[in-house]
Amino acid sequence: MDDNENKTNKMNEALKGLWDSLTDEQKAKAKECKNMDELMALAGSMGVELTNELLDSVSGGGVYQFWE
């Protein structure tokens, strides 16, 4: 497994953990977001804490649509 695959797997695990921690209502609101800016604003309004891995991905320009 190369470094990119390893990073992607770690990111997917972190996103799954974050998604699983949301309530059904929060998940429904997240699914309504049309872009990453809306999703990040929603996460902030809900007080969702992002892991360092997720923050690194956002700062690095990665986009993951974990809600689909």
Secondary structure, DSSP 8 states (H G I E B T S, - for coil): --HHHHHHHHHHHHHHHHHHHS-HHHHHHHHH--SHHHHHHHHHHHT----HHHHHHHHTT----TT-
